[in-house]
């Protein structure tokens, strides 16, 4: 990881809880029982892709030690074979608004992982895309401000954090610390800025969009800022540990002992009694058994990426239930993304109850502890095995556990 041991101003963070998860694990992948330690055994070269009838085999199906083949390697973020140079590239974590008046988004379908979480007073949700293979894009739009729980999730991927604006009182201490590499527009409360990466969309301005929804980040500007600021651009390949576990080419994660679900409503289907963030656009995912993808809908229509005109679709959906609270009169929310919690994995039409656990690698004074494993891990709530995702993109919804009953699937 690129995190360094420092001491900075304090920040209000949830206390991390230690847990021990037991159970059988795949033969070529060992769950992280000790913080910072991963044990892998070399895996054989994968066999041809499976037929749809392939069964769930927890003893064989997880990607083990990665190796290069024909200039490609399996991505840490999707499990898919991509150019080695891209696979070892540090991703960027980009803040993207999801208000009705901010749509459409440009480039969202290129995110390998998308996080979605409620905003102030749970009035709407905001997105954070984790992008690694973004070479075809000229820019990403619109770009919006940071919230500290998104920033904490970005650290799980050692991502370079990109934002235009912030809730300075809550985000500033961590964003401005040496723990974070950031590409941020110049606004009050940001110490290290990178205005060369950002500009306004004149066409959106002419169409009458509110100014806050006209900001974009160019890829050339981002690359220039990263170079000027001297950030590392590659994962430390000798010891990097992947944040998610994926099935091999020769297997699917079928989870045949679990129930099925064709539609997922993270925050309800419009009949909710209280706003919960998801209730502004009422997003949902619809499973297509022909291609095994979950297609995203919101605001009563398909969720379309303006870049290619295509509907956003992912292979895996994770609902992550988190405790939370309102921190001030303006409605700023805190969601606890460290500790231990419950959730649900949706993949290939199955719904799997899970638990998640994470211990932050620093205390409230931002003293970094190198012995603490920084990434979130996900486990099968029934067996204790670390969950295995099917290869492809993943969408992670943070749902306030106060409104857990609103989630429909």
C-alpha positions as CSV (number, residue, x, y, z in Angstrom):
1,X,0.0,0.0,0.0
2,X,1.0,3.6,-0.5
3,X,-0.1,4.7,3.0
4,X,2.5,6.2,5.3
5,X,2.7,6.5,9.1
6,X,1.9,10.1,10.1
7,X,0.3,12.2,12.8
8,X,-2.3,14.7,11.6
9,X,-5.3,16.5,12.9
10,X,-8.1,14.4,14.3
11,X,-11.1,13.2,12.4
12,X,-14.3,11.7,13.7
13,X,-14.3,8.0,12.6
14,X,-16.1,5.0,13.8
15,X,-14.2,2.6,16.1
16,X,-13.1,-0.5,14.3
17,X,-14.3,-3.9,15.6
18,X,-12.1,-7.0,15.4
19,X,-13.7,-10.2,14.3
20,X,-12.6,-13.8,13.6
21,X,-14.3,-15.6,10.8
22,X,-13.9,-19.3,10.5
23,X,-14.9,-21.9,7.9
24,X,-13.4,-23.8,5.0
25,X,-11.7,-21.7,2.3
26,X,-10.9,-22.5,-1.4
27,X,-7.8,-24.6,-1.8
28,X,-5.9,-21.9,-3.7
29,X,-7.0,-18.9,-1.7
30,X,-6.8,-18.3,2.1
31,X,-9.0,-15.7,3.8
32,X,-7.3,-12.9,5.7
33,X,-7.4,-14.1,9.2
34,X,-4.4,-12.1,10.3
35,X,-4.4,-8.4,9.4
36,X,-2.0,-7.7,6.5
37,X,-1.2,-11.3,5.8
38,X,-2.2,-13.3,2.8
39,X,-1.3,-16.9,2.0
40,X,-1.7,-18.2,-1.5
41,X,-0.5,-21.3,-3.3
42,X,0.3,-21.3,-7.0
43,X,-2.6,-22.2,-9.2
44,X,-2.5,-24.1,-12.4
45,X,-3.2,-22.4,-15.7
46,X,-7.0,-22.0,-16.0
47,X,-8.9,-24.4,-18.2
48,X,-11.4,-23.3,-20.9
49,X,-14.4,-21.2,-19.7
50,X,-17.2,-23.3,-18.2
51,X,-20.5,-24.1,-19.6
52,X,-23.6,-22.6,-17.9
53,X,-24.1,-25.9,-16.1
54,X,-20.9,-25.7,-14.2
55,X,-21.5,-26.1,-10.5
56,X,-20.3,-24.1,-7.5
57,X,-17.1,-25.8,-6.2
58,X,-15.6,-23.8,-3.3
59,X,-12.5,-26.0,-3.3
60,X,-11.3,-25.0,-6.7
61,X,-12.9,-21.8,-7.9
62,X,-11.0,-18.8,-6.5
63,X,-8.2,-17.1,-8.4
64,X,-4.9,-17.7,-6.6
65,X,-1.6,-16.3,-7.5
66,X,-1.8,-14.2,-10.6
67,X,0.4,-14.7,-13.6
68,X,0.9,-13.1,-17.0
69,X,-0.3,-14.8,-20.1
70,X,0.0,-13.2,-23.6
71,X,0.6,-9.8,-22.1
72,X,-2.5,-10.0,-19.9
73,X,-3.3,-10.7,-16.3
74,X,-6.5,-11.0,-14.3
75,X,-7.7,-7.7,-12.9
76,X,-7.7,-7.1,-9.1
77,X,-11.0,-5.2,-9.5
78,X,-13.0,-7.4,-11.9
79,X,-11.1,-10.7,-12.2
80,X,-11.2,-10.3,-16.0
81,X,-8.1,-10.6,-18.3
82,X,-6.7,-7.2,-19.1
83,X,-3.4,-5.8,-20.3
84,X,-0.8,-6.2,-17.6
85,X,0.1,-2.6,-17.7
86,X,-3.5,-1.6,-16.9
87,X,-4.0,-4.4,-14.3
88,X,-1.2,-3.0,-12.2
89,X,-2.3,0.6,-12.6
90,X,-3.5,2.3,-9.4
91,X,-7.2,3.1,-10.0
92,X,-8.9,6.5,-9.5
93,X,-11.9,6.9,-7.3
94,X,-14.2,9.6,-8.8
95,X,-17.1,11.3,-7.0
96,X,-20.2,11.5,-9.3
97,X,-23.5,13.0,-8.4
98,X,-26.7,11.0,-8.8
99,X,-29.3,13.7,-8.3
100,X,-32.2,13.8,-10.8
101,X,-31.0,17.2,-12.1
102,X,-27.4,16.0,-12.6
103,X,-28.2,13.2,-15.1
104,X,-27.0,11.8,-17.4
105,X,-23.6,10.8,-16.3
106,X,-20.7,10.4,-18.8
107,X,-18.4,7.5,-18.5
108,X,-20.1,5.7,-15.5
109,X,-20.2,2.4,-17.3
110,X,-16.4,2.3,-17.4
111,X,-16.1,2.1,-13.6
112,X,-14.9,-1.4,-12.5
113,X,-16.6,-0.9,-9.1
114,X,-19.3,1.6,-8.2
115,X,-20.2,2.6,-4.6
116,X,-23.6,4.2,-3.9
117,X,-24.5,5.8,-0.6
118,X,-27.0,8.4,0.8
119,X,-26.2,12.0,1.1
120,X,-27.4,14.8,3.5
121,X,-30.6,13.9,5.4
122,X,-30.8,10.8,3.1
123,X,-32.3,13.1,0.4
124,X,-30.5,11.3,-2.5
125,X,-27.5,9.1,-3.2
126,X,-24.1,9.9,-4.6
127,X,-21.8,7.5,-6.5
128,X,-18.1,6.8,-6.4
129,X,-16.7,5.0,-9.4
130,X,-13.4,3.1,-9.1
131,X,-11.8,3.3,-12.6
132,X,-8.8,1.5,-13.8
133,X,-9.3,0.8,-17.5
134,X,-10.3,4.3,-18.6
135,X,-8.1,4.8,-21.7
136,X,-11.0,5.2,-24.1
137,X,-12.5,8.1,-22.1
138,X,-11.7,11.8,-22.7
139,X,-13.4,12.9,-19.6
140,X,-15.8,11.8,-16.8
141,X,-18.9,14.0,-16.0
142,X,-20.3,15.4,-13.8
143,X,-17.9,15.5,-10.8
144,X,-19.0,16.4,-7.3
145,X,-17.9,16.8,-3.8
146,X,-16.5,14.4,-1.2
147,X,-18.0,12.7,1.8
148,X,-15.7,11.0,4.3
149,X,-17.3,7.6,4.1
150,X,-16.6,7.4,0.4
151,X,-13.0,8.4,1.0
152,X,-12.6,5.7,3.5
153,X,-14.0,3.1,1.0
154,X,-11.6,4.5,-1.7
155,X,-8.6,3.7,0.6
156,X,-9.6,0.0,0.5
157,X,-8.4,0.0,-3.2
158,X,-5.4,2.4,-2.7
159,X,-7.1,4.6,-5.2
160,X,-6.2,8.2,-6.2
161,X,-9.2,10.2,-5.0
162,X,-10.8,12.7,-7.3
163,X,-13.4,15.3,-6.2
164,X,-14.7,18.8,-6.8
165,X,-15.6,20.1,-3.4
166,X,-15.9,18.6,0.1
167,X,-17.7,18.8,3.4
168,X,-14.5,20.4,4.8
169,X,-15.2,19.9,8.5
170,X,-15.5,16.1,8.1
171,X,-13.4,15.3,5.1
172,X,-10.6,17.8,5.3
173,X,-8.4,16.2,7.9
174,X,-8.2,12.9,6.1
175,X,-8.1,14.3,2.6
176,X,-5.3,16.7,3.4
177,X,-3.3,14.1,5.2
178,X,-0.4,12.1,3.8
179,X,-2.6,9.1,3.9
180,X,-4.4,10.2,0.7
181,X,-3.3,10.9,-2.8
182,X,-5.9,13.2,-4.2
183,X,-6.7,15.1,-7.5
184,X,-9.0,17.8,-6.3
185,X,-10.4,21.0,-7.7
186,X,-9.3,24.2,-6.0
187,X,-11.9,25.0,-3.3
188,X,-11.7,26.1,0.3
189,X,-10.5,23.3,2.6
190,X,-8.3,21.5,0.1
191,X,-4.5,21.9,0.6
192,X,-3.3,20.1,-2.5
193,X,-5.2,21.1,-5.7
194,X,-5.1,20.1,-9.3
195,X,-7.1,22.5,-11.4
196,X,-5.6,21.3,-14.6
197,X,-7.8,18.2,-14.3
198,X,-11.1,20.0,-14.2
199,X,-13.3,22.3,-16.3
200,X,-16.9,23.2,-16.9
201,X,-19.1,21.8,-19.6
202,X,-20.3,24.8,-21.6
203,X,-23.0,22.8,-23.4
204,X,-24.5,21.8,-20.0
205,X,-24.4,25.4,-18.9
206,X,-26.3,26.5,-22.0
207,X,-28.9,23.8,-21.4
208,X,-29.6,25.3,-18.0
209,X,-27.9,22.8,-15.7
210,X,-27.1,24.1,-12.2
211,X,-23.4,25.1,-12.0
212,X,-22.6,22.3,-9.6
213,X,-23.6,19.7,-12.2
214,X,-21.5,21.0,-15.0
215,X,-18.0,20.0,-13.7
216,X,-16.0,17.4,-15.5
217,X,-12.6,15.8,-15.1
218,X,-10.5,15.2,-18.2
219,X,-8.3,12.1,-18.4
220,X,-5.4,14.1,-19.8
221,X,-5.7,16.6,-17.0
222,X,-5.9,13.8,-14.4
223,X,-2.7,12.2,-15.8
224,X,-0.9,15.6,-15.8
225,X,-1.9,16.2,-12.2
226,X,-0.8,12.8,-11.1
227,X,2.6,13.3,-12.8
228,X,3.1,16.8,-11.3
229,X,2.1,15.7,-7.8
230,X,4.5,12.7,-8.0
231,X,2.0,10.1,-7.1
232,X,2.8,6.4,-7.5
233,X,0.9,5.1,-10.5
234,X,1.4,1.4,-10.1
235,X,0.5,-1.2,-7.4
236,X,3.5,-2.6,-5.6
237,X,3.2,-5.9,-7.6
238,X,5.4,-7.9,-5.3
239,X,3.1,-7.7,-2.3
240,X,-0.2,-6.2,-3.3
241,X,-3.3,-8.0,-2.0
242,X,-6.5,-7.9,-4.1
243,X,-9.5,-6.4,-2.3
244,X,-12.0,-8.8,-3.9
245,X,-12.0,-12.5,-4.7
246,X,-13.1,-13.8,-8.1
247,X,-13.8,-17.1,-9.6
248,X,-11.4,-18.6,-12.1
249,X,-12.1,-19.0,-15.8
250,X,-12.9,-22.6,-15.3
251,X,-15.7,-22.0,-12.7
252,X,-18.7,-19.9,-11.9
253,X,-19.8,-18.9,-8.4
254,X,-23.2,-20.5,-8.5
255,X,-24.3,-20.6,-4.8
256,X,-26.9,-23.2,-5.7
257,X,-28.0,-23.7,-2.1
258,X,-29.3,-20.1,-1.8
259,X,-32.5,-18.4,-3.0
260,X,-33.0,-16.6,-6.3
261,X,-34.0,-13.0,-7.0
262,X,-34.8,-11.3,-10.3
263,X,-35.0,-7.7,-9.0
264,X,-33.1,-5.8,-6.3
265,X,-34.5,-2.6,-4.8
266,X,-31.8,-1.3,-2.4
267,X,-34.0,1.3,-0.8
268,X,-37.5,0.1,-1.7
269,X,-39.8,0.3,-4.7
270,X,-41.4,3.7,-4.1
271,X,-43.6,2.8,-1.2
272,X,-41.1,3.7,1.6
273,X,-42.5,5.6,4.6
274,X,-39.3,7.7,5.0
275,X,-36.6,9.1,2.7
276,X,-33.5,6.9,2.8
277,X,-31.4,8.3,0.0
278,X,-32.4,5.7,-2.5
279,X,-36.0,7.0,-2.5
280,X,-35.4,10.0,-4.7
281,X,-34.7,7.9,-7.9
282,X,-35.8,4.5,-6.6
283,X,-33.0,2.6,-8.3
284,X,-33.2,-1.1,-8.9
285,X,-31.4,-3.9,-10.7
286,X,-33.0,-6.4,-12.9
287,X,-31.3,-9.8,-13.5
288,X,-30.9,-11.1,-17.1
289,X,-30.3,-14.8,-17.0
290,X,-29.2,-14.8,-20.7
291,X,-26.0,-12.8,-20.0
292,X,-26.0,-13.1,-16.2
293,X,-25.9,-9.3,-15.8
294,X,-27.8,-7.0,-13.5
295,X,-29.2,-4.1,-15.4
296,X,-29.6,-0.8,-13.6
297,X,-32.8,1.3,-13.6
298,X,-33.5,4.5,-11.8
299,X,-35.9,7.5,-12.1
300,X,-38.4,5.1,-13.8
301,X,-36.1,4.3,-16.8
302,X,-32.9,2.4,-17.7
303,X,-29.8,4.0,-16.2
304,X,-27.9,5.1,-19.4
305,X,-24.3,6.2,-19.8
306,X,-24.2,9.3,-22.0
307,X,-20.8,8.2,-23.3
308,X,-22.0,5.1,-25.2
309,X,-25.8,5.3,-24.9
310,X,-25.8,1.9,-23.1
311,X,-27.6,0.8,-20.0
312,X,-25.4,0.3,-17.0
313,X,-25.0,-3.3,-16.1
314,X,-22.8,-5.3,-13.6
315,X,-22.1,-8.9,-12.8
316,X,-22.3,-8.6,-9.0
317,X,-24.4,-6.4,-6.7
318,X,-23.5,-6.1,-3.0
319,X,-25.9,-4.6,-0.4
320,X,-23.8,-3.4,2.5
321,X,-25.9,-2.6,5.6
322,X,-24.1,0.1,7.7
323,X,-24.9,1.9,10.9
324,X,-25.2,5.6,10.7
325,X,-26.2,8.9,12.2
326,X,-26.9,12.5,11.4
327,X,-23.9,14.6,12.6
328,X,-25.2,18.2,12.4
329,X,-28.2,20.5,11.7
330,X,-27.4,20.5,8.0
331,X,-28.0,16.8,7.9
332,X,-24.5,15.6,7.2
333,X,-24.5,11.8,7.5
334,X,-22.0,9.5,9.0
335,X,-22.0,5.9,7.9
336,X,-19.7,3.4,9.6
337,X,-17.7,1.6,6.9
338,X,-15.4,0.0,9.5
339,X,-16.2,-2.7,12.0
340,X,-18.5,-5.6,11.2
341,X,-21.9,-5.7,9.5
342,X,-24.3,-7.6,7.5
343,X,-25.2,-7.6,3.8
344,X,-26.3,-9.5,0.7
345,X,-24.4,-10.6,-2.4
346,X,-26.3,-11.0,-5.6
347,X,-24.6,-12.9,-8.4
348,X,-25.9,-15.1,-11.2
349,X,-29.4,-14.7,-9.9
350,X,-28.7,-15.9,-6.4
351,X,-28.9,-13.9,-3.2
352,X,-26.3,-14.8,-0.5
353,X,-26.5,-13.4,3.1
354,X,-23.0,-12.1,3.9
355,X,-21.0,-10.4,6.7
356,X,-18.4,-7.8,6.1
357,X,-15.5,-6.7,8.3
358,X,-12.9,-4.0,8.2
359,X,-10.4,-2.5,10.6
360,X,-9.1,1.0,9.7
361,X,-5.3,1.2,9.5
362,X,-5.2,4.4,11.5
363,X,-6.7,5.9,14.7
364,X,-8.7,9.1,15.1
365,X,-5.4,11.0,15.2
366,X,-4.5,9.5,11.9
367,X,-1.7,7.5,13.4
368,X,-1.1,4.8,10.8
369,X,-0.6,1.2,12.1
370,X,1.2,-0.9,9.5
371,X,0.1,-4.1,11.2
372,X,-3.6,-3.4,10.4
373,X,-5.1,-4.8,7.3
374,X,-6.9,-2.0,5.6
375,X,-9.3,-3.6,3.2
376,X,-12.9,-4.7,3.6
377,X,-13.5,-8.5,3.5
378,X,-16.8,-10.2,2.7
379,X,-17.8,-13.6,4.1
380,X,-20.7,-16.0,3.5
381,X,-22.8,-15.6,6.6
382,X,-23.8,-19.2,6.6
383,X,-20.5,-21.0,6.0
384,X,-17.9,-18.4,7.0
385,X,-16.1,-18.7,3.7
386,X,-14.8,-15.6,2.1
387,X,-17.2,-14.9,-0.8
388,X,-16.2,-15.4,-4.3
389,X,-17.5,-13.0,-7.0
390,X,-18.1,-13.9,-10.6
391,X,-15.8,-12.1,-13.0
392,X,-17.0,-8.6,-14.0
393,X,-18.1,-5.3,-12.6
394,X,-19.5,-4.9,-9.1
395,X,-22.0,-2.3,-7.7
396,X,-21.9,-1.8,-3.9
397,X,-24.8,-0.1,-2.2
398,X,-24.4,1.3,1.3
399,X,-27.8,1.0,3.0
400,X,-28.4,2.6,6.4
401,X,-29.4,-0.3,8.6
402,X,-32.2,1.8,10.1
403,X,-33.9,1.2,6.7
404,X,-32.9,-2.3,6.2
405,X,-36.5,-3.4,6.0
406,X,-37.0,-1.3,2.9
407,X,-34.5,-3.4,0.8
408,X,-36.6,-5.7,-1.5
409,X,-35.3,-8.6,-3.5
